[in-house]
Each structure stands twice: as structure tokens, then as C-alpha cells.
């Protein structure tokens, strides 16, 4: 047997021994690429939220690229990763993706099967939607004042 085939069979056996977590999501073999993949969920201020099958060695940066990037409202300073531990406990990891992208430092975690990634929206007033409303209201007030003086 060649070494590559033995390695693949060994990996499949290893992952099949304990391949699913409490969500029922674990490692699986992508038959098209021959690579091991895992299921994660991405929610929040990303272009395409949902459930994704990603390569096993993926980190949070590559995951954000896979989902099509982030929206304008995304707050990359506190991206949450909810990770299921053994039992019923969850661990919530806070990741400062912005620090990594700007300065090249900080911890960028590797994804694990069943991770739920939540990219929060920036807090504050979305001025790009509020300003047109304020502008229209001021035009109505101006028109009302003009008509009342006639």
C-alpha cells in the first residue's frame, strides 16, 4: 500500500473514533477534494451567514473569507466564538480580529467542529440611514414654515 493511502485511512479511522461533538457536527471527508472538513456556523455582520463545511486547519481569518467577508457594520474588535466543551458547558472566546489585521499581532484561533462564530455589529447610530430621515424632516419643517408665513 502506498503511504498516502495509509495516511488517509488512518485519518478517517482517527476522526471516526470521536468525530462528532454534542451538536452532532464533526469531521467528515470531502469526497471531491479528499480533504477532511468540519462544520461551523457563522452569524451576524458577515456577507453570507450560515452553516459552512470548512477545511480542518481553518482559522477565523480564513473563515471570514469563506463566508464572503464582513459587512460595513461589523465590529471586528470583539468577535465571539462559542465552543462546546464536553458535557453541557460552552466556552466563549473573544477574538480581536481587527488588532491582528492592523498590527499583525494577537491570537487568531483555529476553528473546531461545531464552533459558532458571531460577528457583532458596531454600536451606535447608523448615520447612513438616519441622515436622510433627518434631512427629509427638516425639509418638511422648512416647507411648513414657508407656507404658514404666506
Secondary structure, DSSP 8 states (H G I E B T S, - for coil): --HHHHHHHHHHHHHHHT-B-TTS-BEEE-TTT--EEEEEEEEESBSS-EEEEEETT-BHHHHHHHTT-B-TTB-TTSEEEEEE-STT-EEEEEE-HHHHHHHS-S---B--TT-EEEE-B--S--HHHHHHHHHHHHHHHHHHHHHHT-
